Amino acid sequence: GSFEVRLSILDSQIRFWAPPADQPIPYVSLPYGVLFECLDIGNVLFAWYTLACERKILLVSGQLSLLTVCAEILCSMLFPMRWTHLYIPCLPRFLTPMLDAPMPYLCGISRDIFPHAVSDISDETVVVDLDRNVITMGRDTPDLPLLPHRRKAKLMTTLEKHAGDVFWKARGLTSSKVEQARLDGDANSLARMLGTADAVWDEQISVVDEAFNLAHAPDSMSLLYSEDEMTPSDRQSRWDAVQEGFLRFYVSMLKDYRRYMPSTPADKHSGGWRNNNNSSSAGSVGGGVEERFLAEEFVRSQPPDFGPFLEE
């Protein structure tokens, strides 16, 4: 089973937790809440899926601290896959021409530098504004393949259950209050509510990069509209479940892949299970039979709605 130790120091409880030794799922200690405070569930899912499909992604924020943290969280959501393309969480101004690179990338850039980089940004780039919860597609951005409906629905349900309220709580609201205001049809009331929410968020995000996070003033918007009563243990359990939701998605999509791996070892002179460009199409070098992952057979064996994602 899992290993857990809890210590109480004054009014705080510290929790040390590790997954079962025989099931080494790499739970990470990243502050997942930061990403879900910046982006709503739909935009988090879209940013993750864009990354999973190996597109060009540029994160933008006025707070440098957010860029690296959010980039690392997005990469952790790819497990068991790994991001192996260009990765620069905090891109300096003199490297902005790299934003027109002909390969996938995940980069982050300060809002101060962004105006100077606009001319360098590829037309295929997806720009994610972490401060404003806005995603902008480049005019030549390739269309993303459709996600399998049932798998997407399960992942969305998991995210809504464990993190659905994080975005609005960071703005002093709840999703139910916002939904009710929309149903009431009072545009002025909704506009005032969202305006207050923006003011609360602007105050919170403006001090992320501060070396000393001083206490808010008594009339602070963050204090007036703060309602977070979760314990540290509850918050960590929430993000464990979120990470597990992404892992379950990949497991459901790739669970049969071993059936299409090479079953016999190749000759020592062979190119291995990957195709060797120096060998003949018949696949023999020094008498060895070349083995490779049967990708096309694997895709054809899966449900039709899995095809677009797996082919990508």
Secondary structure, DSSP 8 states (H G I E B T S, - for coil): --EEEEEEETTEEEEEEE--TTS--------HHHHHHHS-HHHHHHHHHHHHTT-EEEEEES-HHHHHHHHHHHHHTTTTS---SEEESS--GGGGGGGG-SS-EEEEEETTTHHHHGGGS-TTEEEEETTTTEEEE-TT--------HHHHHHHHHHHHHHHTTHHHHTTT--HHHHHHHHHHT-HHHHHHHHHHHHHHHHHHHTTTT-SS-----TT-HHHHT------HHHHHHHHHHHHHHHHHHHHHHHTTGGGGS-SS---TTS--SS--TTS-TT-EETTEE-----HHHHHHHS-GGGHHHHH-
